[in-house]
Amino acid sequence: MARQLPELLTLHQAAERLNVHYMTAYRWVRRGDLPAYKTGGRLRVRLADVERFLTERRLDVAMSIQATNQTDWDRHVDRLVAHLLAGDDRGARSEVQKVISDGATAGNVYVRLITPALHRVGASWEHGEITVAEEHRASQICVAIVAQLSVMFRRTGAHRGTAVTLTPPDERHALASTMVADFLRAAGFTVHHLGSGVPAPDLAMFLKVVPADLICFSITQTIPTGDYRELMDACREANADTTVIFGGQGVDEEEAAAVGGTVLTDMAELAEHIEQL
């Protein structure tokens, strides 16, 4: 049974409910974002204000993609890349926490921090500046960070439909697809995240059991042109009206569009597109 919270919380209790560090909650109070009152010489926060603040951040988390005035994204990307290349997982998590503390949403972090940092790590590997082992280590650090941030994308409210997220069968980089799944959850979709390595025939069978309104493929590397038709056929076998999105830096826009797919180049576009559905 869940622990019953009092109507008036200490700042530590409020921070725990908001799933942030105490100092982050304190900064929000200092800025006036989170109402607080002094009682007996200590800061207190009403539970109702905490719940309202939590709801507003959840509603905002994926769609508020503009940089905040307090955040120098280029500087933070530089620092995160340095931590990733050094294998410094603690430093990487600390860098992410800094921008969250400055008021950035988890959606901001995905779009403006983690994604560009991973692109730069990938470029370093392509140029022979780091080994594949170092590139994988950096990716796994980001996987752990995204797993921690994922809870911030949970949302209650109107149900928008059912979505499936995955990569093409031979795509092994599933982190982008994981982030897409979080964006869709924040938008009100029930999401079935399949990750990587699902063959098209198996996807078709899955969709007969779990009908989907929206299917998102995250593609970071070039795939054979024939795969677009095979994937589209698998998606439409059970439901001809399913919306199919191909996104990522590896997408062949002409091939994706030719088979009837919607092409989105990045998660910022995805966030805007969801609002238009």
FISE-647360 format. One record per residue: x, y, z of N, C-alpha, C in turn. Coordinates in Angstrom, 1 decimal, padded with zeros to 4 digits. Layout:
// FISE-647360
nX_nY_nZ_caX_caY_caZ_cX_cY_cZ
X_Y_Z_X_Y_Z_X_Y_Z .
...
//
This chain:
// FISE-647360
nX_nY_nZ_caX_caY_caZ_cX_cY_cZ
000.8_-001.2_000.0_000.0_000.0_000.0_000.9_001.2_000.0 .
000.6_002.2_-000.9_001.4_003.4_-001.0_001.3_004.3_000.3 .
002.4_004.9_000.7_002.5_005.7_001.9_001.7_007.0_001.7 .
000.8_007.3_002.7_-000.1_008.5_002.6_000.8_009.7_003.0 .
000.8_010.7_002.1_001.6_011.9_002.3_000.7_012.9_003.1 .
001.3_013.7_004.0_000.6_014.7_004.7_000.2_015.9_003.7 .
-000.7_016.7_004.1_-001.1_017.8_003.2_-000.1_018.9_003.1 .
000.8_019.0_004.1_001.9_020.0_004.1_003.2_019.2_004.2 .
004.0_019.4_003.2_005.3_018.6_003.1_006.5_019.4_003.5 .
007.5_018.7_004.0_008.8_019.4_004.1_009.4_019.4_002.7 .
010.4_020.2_002.5_011.0_020.3_001.2_011.7_019.0_000.8 .
012.2_018.3_001.7_012.8_017.0_001.4_011.7_016.0_000.9 .
010.5_016.0_001.6_009.4_015.2_001.1_008.9_015.6_-000.3 .
008.8_016.9_-000.5_008.4_017.4_-001.8_009.4_017.0_-002.9 .
010.7_017.1_-002.6_011.7_016.6_-003.6_011.6_015.2_-003.9 .
011.3_014.4_-002.9_011.1_012.9_-003.1_009.9_012.6_-004.0 .
008.8_013.4_-003.7_007.6_013.2_-004.5_007.9_013.6_-006.0 .
008.7_014.6_-006.2_009.0_015.1_-007.5_010.1_014.4_-008.2 .
010.7_013.4_-007.4_011.8_012.6_-008.0_013.0_013.4_-008.4 .
013.3_014.4_-007.6_014.5_015.2_-007.9_015.3_015.4_-006.6 .
016.5_015.9_-006.7_017.4_016.2_-005.6_016.8_017.4_-004.8 .
017.0_017.4_-003.5_016.5_018.4_-002.6_016.9_019.8_-003.1 .
018.2_020.0_-003.6_018.6_021.3_-004.0_017.9_021.7_-005.3 .
017.4_020.8_-006.1_016.6_021.1_-007.3_015.3_021.7_-006.9 .
014.6_021.0_-005.9_013.4_021.5_-005.4_013.6_022.9_-004.8 .
014.7_023.1_-004.1_015.0_024.4_-003.5_015.1_025.5_-004.5 .
015.8_025.2_-005.6_016.0_026.2_-006.7_014.6_026.6_-007.3 .
013.7_025.6_-007.4_012.4_025.9_-008.0_011.6_026.8_-007.0 .
011.8_026.6_-005.7_011.1_027.4_-004.7_011.7_028.8_-004.8 .
013.1_029.0_-004.9_013.7_030.3_-004.9_013.3_031.0_-006.2 .
013.0_030.4_-007.3_012.6_031.0_-008.5_011.2_031.3_-008.5 .
010.4_030.8_-007.6_009.0_031.0_-007.5_008.2_030.0_-008.4 .
008.8_029.0_-008.9_008.1_028.0_-009.7_007.3_027.1_-008.8 .
007.8_026.8_-007.7_007.1_025.9_-006.7_006.7_026.7_-005.5 .
005.5_027.0_-005.2_005.1_027.8_-004.0_005.5_027.1_-002.7 .
006.0_027.8_-001.8_006.5_027.3_-000.5_006.2_028.3_000.6 .
006.1_027.9_001.8_005.8_028.8_003.0_006.8_028.4_004.1 .
007.1_029.4_004.9_007.9_029.2_006.1_007.0_029.0_007.3 .
007.2_027.8_008.0_006.4_027.5_009.2_007.4_026.9_010.2 .
007.4_027.6_011.3_008.4_027.1_012.4_009.8_027.2_011.9 .
010.1_028.2_011.0_011.5_028.4_010.6_011.9_027.4_009.5 .
011.0_026.6_009.0_011.3_025.6_007.9_010.4_025.8_006.7 .
010.9_025.5_005.5_010.1_025.6_004.3_009.1_024.5_004.3 .
007.9_024.8_003.9_006.8_023.8_003.8_006.2_024.0_002.4 .
005.7_022.9_001.8_005.1_022.9_000.5_003.8_022.1_000.6 .
002.7_022.7_000.1_001.5_022.0_000.1_001.5_020.9_-000.9 .
000.9_019.8_-000.5_000.9_018.6_-001.4_000.2_018.9_-002.7 .
-000.9_019.7_-002.6_-001.7_020.0_-003.8_-000.8_020.8_-004.8 .
000.1_021.7_-004.3_001.0_022.4_-005.2_002.0_021.5_-005.8 .
002.5_020.5_-005.0_003.5_019.6_-005.6_002.8_018.8_-006.7 .
001.6_018.3_-006.4_000.9_017.5_-007.4_000.6_018.3_-008.7 .
000.3_019.6_-008.5_000.0_020.4_-009.7_001.3_020.6_-010.5 .
002.4_020.9_-009.8_003.7_021.2_-010.4_004.1_019.9_-011.1 .
003.9_018.8_-010.5_004.3_017.5_-011.1_003.5_017.2_-012.4 .
002.2_017.5_-012.4_001.4_017.3_-013.5_001.8_018.3_-014.7 .
002.1_019.5_-014.3_002.5_020.5_-015.4_003.8_020.1_-016.0 .
004.8_019.6_-015.3_006.0_019.1_-015.9_005.8_017.9_-016.7 .
004.9_017.0_-016.3_004.7_015.8_-017.1_004.0_016.2_-018.4 .
003.1_017.1_-018.4_002.4_017.6_-019.6_003.4_018.3_-020.5 .
004.3_018.9_-020.0_005.3_019.7_-020.7_006.5_019.0_-021.2 .
006.7_017.8_-020.6_008.0_017.2_-020.7_008.5_016.9_-022.1 .
007.6_016.5_-023.0_008.0_016.2_-024.4_007.9_017.3_-025.3 .
006.9_018.2_-025.1_006.5_019.2_-026.1_007.3_020.5_-025.9 .
007.8_020.8_-024.7_008.5_022.0_-024.4_009.9_021.8_-024.8 .
010.2_022.0_-026.1_011.5_021.7_-026.7_012.4_022.9_-026.9 .
011.9_024.1_-026.5_012.8_025.3_-026.7_013.8_025.4_-025.6 .
015.0_025.8_-025.9_016.0_026.0_-024.8_015.6_027.0_-023.8 .
015.8_026.7_-022.5_015.5_027.7_-021.5_016.6_028.7_-021.5 .
016.3_029.9_-021.0_017.2_031.0_-020.9_018.4_030.7_-020.0 .
018.2_029.8_-019.0_019.3_029.5_-018.1_020.3_028.5_-018.6 .
020.0_027.9_-019.8_020.8_026.8_-020.2_021.7_027.1_-021.4 .
023.0_026.9_-021.3_023.9_027.0_-022.4_024.1_025.6_-023.0 .
023.3_025.2_-023.9_023.3_023.8_-024.4_024.6_023.4_-025.0 .
025.2_024.3_-025.8_026.5_023.9_-026.4_027.5_023.5_-025.4 .
027.6_024.3_-024.3_028.6_024.1_-023.3_028.3_022.7_-022.6 .
027.0_022.5_-022.3_026.7_021.2_-021.6_026.9_020.0_-022.5 .
026.7_020.2_-023.8_027.0_019.1_-024.8_028.5_018.8_-024.8 .
029.3_019.9_-024.8_030.7_019.7_-024.8_031.1_018.9_-023.5 .
030.6_019.2_-022.4_030.9_018.6_-021.1_030.4_017.1_-021.1 .
029.2_016.9_-021.6_028.7_015.5_-021.6_029.5_014.7_-022.5 .
029.9_015.2_-023.7_030.7_014.4_-024.6_032.1_014.0_-023.9 .
032.7_014.9_-023.2_033.9_014.7_-022.5_033.8_013.6_-021.5 .
032.7_013.6_-020.8_032.4_012.6_-019.8_032.2_011.2_-020.4 .
031.4_011.2_-021.5_031.1_010.0_-022.2_032.4_009.3_-022.8 .
033.2_010.1_-023.4_034.5_009.6_-024.0_035.5_009.1_-023.0 .
035.4_009.7_-021.8_036.2_009.3_-020.7_035.7_008.1_-019.9 .
034.4_007.7_-020.2_033.8_006.6_-019.5_033.3_007.0_-018.1 .
033.1_008.3_-017.9_032.8_008.8_-016.6_031.3_008.9_-016.4 .
030.7_007.8_-016.0_029.2_007.8_-015.9_028.7_008.7_-014.8 .
029.4_008.8_-013.7_029.0_009.7_-012.6_029.0_011.2_-013.1 .
030.0_011.6_-013.8_030.1_012.9_-014.4_029.0_013.2_-015.4 .
028.7_012.2_-016.2_027.7_012.3_-017.2_026.3_012.5_-016.6 .
026.0_011.7_-015.5_024.7_011.9_-014.8_024.6_013.2_-014.2 .
025.8_013.7_-013.6_025.8_015.0_-012.9_025.5_016.1_-013.9 .
026.0_016.0_-015.1_025.8_017.0_-016.2_024.3_017.1_-016.5 .
023.7_016.0_-016.7_022.3_015.9_-017.0_021.5_016.6_-015.8 .
021.9_016.2_-014.6_021.1_016.8_-013.4_021.3_018.3_-013.4 .
022.4_018.8_-013.8_022.6_020.3_-013.8_021.5_021.0_-014.6 .
021.3_020.5_-015.9_020.4_021.1_-016.7_018.9_020.9_-016.3 .
018.6_019.8_-015.7_017.3_019.5_-015.1_017.1_020.6_-013.9 .
018.1_020.8_-013.1_018.0_021.7_-012.0_017.8_023.1_-012.5 .
018.3_023.4_-013.7_018.1_024.8_-014.3_016.7_025.0_-014.9 .
015.9_023.9_-014.8_014.5_024.0_-015.3_014.3_023.4_-016.6 .
015.3_022.7_-017.2_015.0_022.0_-018.5_014.2_020.8_-018.2 .
013.3_020.4_-019.2_012.5_019.2_-019.0_013.3_018.0_-019.5 .
012.8_016.8_-019.2_013.5_015.6_-019.8_013.5_015.6_-021.3 .
012.4_016.2_-021.9_012.4_016.3_-023.3_013.5_017.2_-023.9 .
013.7_018.3_-023.2_014.9_019.2_-023.5_016.2_018.4_-023.5 .
016.3_017.6_-022.5_017.6_016.8_-022.3_017.8_015.8_-023.4 .
016.7_015.1_-023.8_016.8_014.2_-024.9_017.2_014.8_-026.2 .
016.5_016.0_-026.5_016.6_016.6_-027.8_017.9_017.4_-027.9 .
018.2_018.2_-026.9_019.3_019.2_-027.0_020.6_018.8_-026.3 .
020.5_017.7_-025.6_021.8_017.3_-024.9_022.2_015.9_-025.3 .
021.4_014.9_-025.0_021.9_013.5_-025.2_022.0_013.2_-026.7 .
021.0_013.6_-027.5_021.1_013.3_-028.9_022.3_013.9_-029.6 .
022.5_015.2_-029.5_023.7_015.8_-030.1_025.0_015.2_-029.6 .
025.0_014.9_-028.3_026.2_014.3_-027.7_026.5_013.0_-028.3 .
025.5_012.1_-028.5_025.7_010.8_-029.1_026.1_011.0_-030.6 .
025.6_012.0_-031.3_026.0_012.2_-032.7_027.5_012.5_-032.8 .
028.0_013.3_-031.8_029.4_013.6_-031.8_030.3_012.4_-031.5 .
029.8_011.6_-030.5_030.5_010.4_-030.2_030.6_009.5_-031.4 .
029.4_009.3_-032.1_029.4_008.5_-033.3_030.3_009.0_-034.4 .
030.4_010.4_-034.6_031.3_011.0_-035.5_032.8_010.7_-035.2 .
033.1_010.7_-033.9_034.4_010.4_-033.4_034.8_009.0_-033.8 .
033.9_008.0_-033.7_034.1_006.7_-034.1_034.3_006.6_-035.6 .
033.5_007.2_-036.4_033.6_007.2_-037.8_034.9_007.7_-038.3 .
035.4_008.7_-037.6_036.7_009.3_-038.0_037.9_008.6_-037.4 .
037.7_007.4_-036.8_038.8_006.7_-036.2_039.4_007.2_-035.0 .
038.7_008.2_-034.3_039.3_008.8_-033.2_039.1_008.0_-031.9 .
038.1_007.1_-031.9_037.8_006.3_-030.7_037.5_004.9_-031.3 .
037.6_003.9_-030.4_037.3_002.5_-030.8_035.8_002.2_-030.7 .
035.4_001.1_-031.3_034.0_000.8_-031.2_033.6_000.4_-029.7 .
034.6_-000.1_-029.0_034.3_-000.3_-027.5_034.0_000.9_-026.8 .
034.8_002.0_-027.1_034.5_003.3_-026.4_033.2_003.9_-026.8 .
032.9_003.7_-028.1_031.6_004.2_-028.6_030.4_003.4_-027.9 .
030.6_002.1_-027.7_029.5_001.3_-027.0_029.4_001.7_-025.6 .
030.6_002.0_-024.9_030.6_002.4_-023.5_029.8_003.7_-023.4 .
030.1_004.7_-024.2_029.4_005.9_-024.2_027.9_005.7_-024.3 .
027.5_004.9_-025.3_026.1_004.6_-025.5_025.4_004.0_-024.3 .
026.1_003.1_-023.6_025.5_002.4_-022.5_025.4_003.4_-021.3 .
026.3_004.3_-021.2_026.1_005.4_-020.1_024.8_006.1_-020.4 .
024.6_006.5_-021.6_023.3_007.2_-022.0_022.1_006.3_-021.8 .
022.2_005.0_-022.1_021.1_004.1_-021.8_020.7_004.2_-020.4 .
021.6_004.2_-019.5_021.3_004.3_-018.0_020.7_005.6_-017.6 .
021.2_006.7_-018.3_020.6_008.0_-018.0_019.2_008.1_-018.4 .
018.9_007.6_-019.7_017.6_007.6_-020.2_016.6_006.8_-019.4 .
017.1_005.6_-018.9_016.3_004.8_-018.0_015.8_005.6_-016.7 .
016.7_006.4_-016.2_016.4_007.2_-015.0_015.4_008.3_-015.4 .
015.5_008.9_-016.5_014.7_010.0_-016.9_013.3_009.5_-017.4 .
013.2_008.3_-017.8_012.0_007.8_-018.4_010.7_008.0_-017.5 .
010.9_007.9_-016.2_009.7_008.0_-015.3_009.1_009.4_-015.4 .
009.9_010.4_-015.9_009.4_011.8_-016.0_008.5_012.0_-017.2 .
008.4_011.0_-018.0_007.5_011.1_-019.2_006.2_010.4_-019.0 .
005.9_009.8_-017.8_004.7_009.1_-017.5_003.6_010.2_-017.4 .
002.4_009.9_-018.0_001.3_010.9_-018.0_000.0_010.2_-017.8 .
-000.9_010.8_-017.0_-002.2_010.3_-016.9_-003.1_011.3_-017.7 .
-004.3_010.8_-018.1_-005.2_011.7_-018.8_-005.7_011.0_-020.0 .
-006.1_011.8_-021.0_-006.8_011.3_-022.2_-005.9_010.3_-023.0 .
-006.4_009.2_-023.4_-005.7_008.1_-024.1_-005.8_008.4_-025.6 .
-004.6_008.6_-026.2_-004.5_009.0_-027.6_-004.5_007.8_-028.6 .
-004.2_006.6_-028.1_-004.1_005.5_-028.9_-003.0_004.5_-028.5 .
-002.7_003.6_-029.4_-001.6_002.6_-029.1_-000.5_002.8_-030.1 .
000.7_002.8_-029.6_001.9_003.0_-030.5_002.9_001.9_-030.3 .
003.6_001.6_-031.3_004.7_000.6_-031.3_006.0_001.3_-031.7 .
007.0_001.1_-031.0_008.3_001.7_-031.3_009.4_000.6_-031.4 .
010.2_000.7_-032.4_011.3_-000.3_-032.7_012.3_000.2_-033.7 .
013.2_-000.6_-034.0_014.2_-000.3_-035.1_014.0_-001.3_-036.2 .
014.6_-001.0_-037.4_014.6_-002.1_-038.4_015.3_-003.3_-037.9 .
015.1_-004.5_-038.5_015.7_-005.7_-038.0_017.2_-005.8_-037.8 .
017.9_-005.1_-038.7_019.4_-005.2_-038.5_020.0_-004.0_-037.8 .
019.2_-003.1_-037.3_019.6_-001.9_-036.6_019.9_-002.3_-035.1 .
021.1_-002.0_-034.6_021.4_-002.5_-033.3_021.4_-001.3_-032.3 .
021.2_-000.1_-032.8_021.2_001.1_-031.9_019.8_001.4_-031.5 .
019.4_001.0_-030.3_017.9_001.1_-030.0_017.7_002.3_-029.0 .
018.7_003.0_-028.7_018.5_004.1_-027.7_017.5_005.2_-028.2 .
017.7_005.6_-029.5_016.8_006.6_-030.1_015.4_006.1_-030.0 .
015.2_004.8_-030.3_013.8_004.3_-030.3_013.2_004.3_-028.9 .
014.1_004.1_-027.9_013.7_004.2_-026.5_013.2_005.6_-026.1 .
013.9_006.6_-026.6_013.6_008.0_-026.3_012.2_008.3_-027.1 .
012.1_007.8_-028.3_010.8_008.1_-029.0_009.7_007.5_-028.2 .
009.9_006.3_-027.6_008.8_005.7_-026.8_008.4_006.6_-025.7 .
009.4_007.2_-025.0_009.1_008.1_-023.9_008.3_009.3_-024.4 .
008.7_009.9_-025.5_007.9_011.0_-026.1_006.4_010.6_-026.3 .
006.2_009.5_-026.8_004.9_009.0_-027.1_004.1_008.8_-025.8 .
004.7_008.2_-024.8_004.0_008.1_-023.5_003.6_009.4_-022.9 .
004.5_010.4_-023.1_004.2_011.7_-022.5_003.0_012.3_-023.3 .
002.8_011.9_-024.5_001.8_012.5_-025.4_000.4_011.7_-025.2 .
000.5_010.7_-024.3_-000.8_010.0_-024.0_-001.0_008.7_-024.7 .
000.0_008.2_-025.4_-000.1_006.9_-026.0_000.2_005.7_-025.1 .
-000.4_004.6_-025.3_000.1_003.3_-024.7_001.1_002.8_-025.6 .
002.3_002.6_-025.1_003.4_002.3_-026.0_003.9_000.9_-025.7 .
004.1_000.1_-026.8_004.8_-001.2_-026.8_006.1_-001.0_-027.4 .
007.2_-001.0_-026.6_008.5_-000.7_-027.2_009.2_-002.1_-027.4 .
009.5_-002.3_-028.7_010.0_-003.6_-029.1_011.6_-003.7_-029.2 .
012.2_-002.5_-029.2_013.6_-002.4_-029.2_014.1_-002.8_-030.6 .
015.2_-003.6_-030.7_015.8_-003.9_-031.9_015.7_-005.4_-032.2 .
016.0_-005.7_-033.5_016.1_-007.1_-033.9_014.9_-007.9_-034.1 .
013.7_-007.2_-034.4_012.4_-007.9_-034.6_012.3_-008.0_-036.2 .
012.3_-009.2_-036.7_012.1_-009.4_-038.1_010.7_-009.0_-038.5 .
010.5_-008.6_-039.8_009.3_-008.1_-040.3_008.1_-009.1_-040.1 .
008.3_-010.4_-040.5_007.2_-011.3_-040.3_006.7_-011.4_-038.8 .
007.7_-011.3_-037.9_007.3_-011.4_-036.5_006.6_-010.1_-036.1 .
007.0_-009.0_-036.6_006.3_-007.7_-036.4_004.8_-007.8_-036.8 .
004.6_-008.4_-038.0_003.3_-008.5_-038.6_002.4_-009.4_-037.7 .
003.0_-010.5_-037.1_002.2_-011.3_-036.2_001.9_-010.6_-034.9 .
002.8_-009.8_-034.4_002.6_-009.1_-033.2_001.5_-008.1_-033.4 .
001.4_-007.4_-034.5_000.4_-006.4_-034.7_-001.0_-006.9_-034.9 .
-001.1_-008.2_-035.3_-002.4_-008.8_-035.3_-002.9_-009.1_-033.9 .
-002.0_-009.2_-033.0_-002.5_-009.4_-031.6_-002.6_-008.1_-030.9 .
-001.7_-007.2_-031.2_-001.7_-005.8_-030.5_-001.9_-004.8_-031.6 .
-003.1_-004.5_-032.0_-003.4_-003.5_-033.1_-002.8_-002.1_-032.7 .
-002.1_-001.5_-033.6_-001.5_-000.2_-033.3_-002.0_000.9_-034.2 .
-002.2_002.1_-033.6_-002.6_003.3_-034.4_-001.4_004.0_-035.0 .
-000.2_003.8_-034.3_001.0_004.5_-034.7_002.2_003.6_-034.5 .
003.1_003.5_-035.6_004.3_002.7_-035.5_005.5_003.6_-035.9 .
006.5_003.6_-035.0_007.6_004.4_-035.2_008.9_003.6_-035.4 .
009.6_003.7_-036.5_010.9_003.1_-036.7_012.0_004.1_-036.5 .
013.0_003.8_-035.7_014.1_004.7_-035.5_015.3_004.1_-036.3 .
015.8_004.9_-037.2_016.8_004.4_-038.1_018.1_005.3_-038.0 .
019.1_004.8_-037.5_020.4_005.6_-037.3_021.4_005.3_-038.4 .
021.2_004.1_-039.1_022.2_003.7_-040.1_021.4_003.3_-041.4 .
022.0_003.5_-042.5_021.4_003.2_-043.8_020.9_001.7_-043.9 .
019.7_001.5_-044.4_019.2_000.1_-044.5_018.9_-000.1_-046.0 .
018.8_-001.4_-046.5_018.5_-001.6_-047.9_017.2_-001.0_-048.3 .
017.1_-000.5_-049.5_015.9_000.2_-049.9_014.7_-000.8_-049.9 .
014.9_-002.0_-050.2_013.7_-003.0_-050.1_013.1_-003.2_-048.8 .
013.9_-002.9_-047.7_013.4_-003.1_-046.4_012.2_-002.1_-046.0 .
012.2_-001.0_-046.7_011.1_000.0_-046.4_009.8_-000.7_-046.8 .
009.7_-001.3_-048.0_008.5_-001.9_-048.4_008.1_-003.1_-047.5 .
009.1_-003.9_-047.2_008.8_-005.1_-046.3_008.3_-004.6_-044.9 .
008.9_-003.6_-044.4_008.4_-003.1_-043.1_007.0_-002.5_-043.2 .
006.8_-001.7_-044.2_005.5_-001.1_-044.4_004.4_-002.2_-044.6 .
004.7_-003.2_-045.4_003.7_-004.3_-045.6_003.4_-005.0_-044.2 .
004.4_-005.2_-043.4_004.2_-005.8_-042.1_003.3_-005.0_-041.2 .
003.5_-003.7_-041.3_002.7_-002.7_-040.5_001.3_-002.7_-040.9 .
001.1_-002.7_-042.2_-000.3_-002.5_-042.8_-001.1_-003.8_-043.0 .
-000.4_-005.0_-042.7_-001.1_-006.2_-042.9_-002.3_-006.4_-042.0 .
-002.2_-005.9_-040.8_-003.3_-006.1_-039.9_-004.3_-004.8_-039.9 .
-003.7_-003.7_-040.3_-004.5_-002.5_-040.3_-004.0_-001.5_-041.3 .
-004.7_-001.3_-042.4_-004.3_-000.5_-043.5_-004.2_001.0_-043.2 .
-004.8_001.4_-042.1_-004.9_002.8_-041.7_-003.8_003.1_-040.7 .
-003.0_002.2_-040.3_-001.9_002.5_-039.3_-001.0_003.6_-039.8 .
-000.7_004.6_-039.0_000.3_005.6_-039.3_001.7_005.0_-039.1 .
002.6_005.1_-040.1_003.9_004.5_-039.9_004.9_005.7_-040.1 .
005.8_005.8_-039.1_006.8_006.9_-039.1_008.2_006.3_-039.2 .
008.9_006.8_-040.1_010.4_006.5_-040.2_011.2_007.7_-039.8 .
012.0_007.6_-038.8_012.7_008.8_-038.3_014.2_008.4_-038.0 .
015.0_009.4_-038.0_016.4_009.2_-037.7_017.3_009.7_-038.8 .
018.6_009.8_-038.5_019.6_010.3_-039.4_019.9_009.3_-040.5 .
019.5_008.1_-040.4_019.8_007.1_-041.4_018.6_006.9_-042.4 .
017.6_007.6_-042.3_016.4_007.4_-043.1_016.6_007.9_-044.6 .
016.2_007.1_-045.5_016.2_007.5_-046.9_014.8_008.1_-047.2 .
014.7_009.4_-047.2_013.4_010.1_-047.2_012.6_009.7_-048.5 .
013.3_009.6_-049.6_012.5_009.2_-050.8_011.9_007.8_-050.7 .
012.7_006.9_-050.2_012.2_005.5_-050.1_011.1_005.4_-049.1 .
011.3_006.0_-048.0_010.3_006.0_-046.9_008.9_006.6_-047.4 .
009.1_007.7_-048.1_007.9_008.4_-048.6_007.2_007.6_-049.7 .
008.0_006.9_-050.5_007.5_006.1_-051.7_006.6_005.0_-051.2 .
006.8_004.4_-050.0_006.0_003.3_-049.5_004.9_003.8_-048.7 .
004.7_005.1_-048.5_003.6_005.7_-047.8_003.9_006.0_-046.3 .
005.2_006.1_-046.0_005.5_006.4_-044.6_005.7_007.9_-044.4 .
005.5_008.3_-043.1_005.8_009.7_-042.7_007.2_009.8_-042.3 .
007.9_010.8_-042.8_009.4_010.9_-042.6_009.6_012.1_-041.6 .
010.2_011.8_-040.5_010.6_012.8_-039.5_012.1_012.7_-039.2 .
012.8_013.8_-039.3_014.2_013.7_-039.2_014.8_013.7_-037.7 .
014.0_014.2_-036.8_014.5_014.2_-035.4_013.3_014.2_-034.4 .
013.6_014.1_-033.1_012.6_014.0_-032.1_011.9_015.4_-031.9 .
012.5_016.4_-032.2_011.8_017.7_-032.2_010.6_017.7_-033.1 .
010.9_017.2_-034.3_009.8_017.1_-035.3_008.7_016.1_-034.9 .
009.2_015.0_-034.2_008.2_014.1_-033.7_007.3_014.7_-032.7 .
007.8_015.5_-031.8_007.0_016.2_-030.8_006.0_017.1_-031.4 .
006.3_017.8_-032.5_005.4_018.7_-033.2_004.3_017.9_-033.9 .
004.8_016.8_-034.5_003.9_015.9_-035.3_002.8_015.3_-034.4 .
003.2_014.9_-033.2_002.3_014.2_-032.3_001.1_015.2_-032.0 .
001.4_016.4_-031.8_000.4_017.4_-031.4_-000.6_017.6_-032.6 .
-000.1_017.3_-033.8_-001.0_017.5_-035.0_-001.9_016.3_-035.3 .
-001.5_015.2_-034.7_-002.3_013.9_-035.0_-003.7_014.0_-034.5 .
//
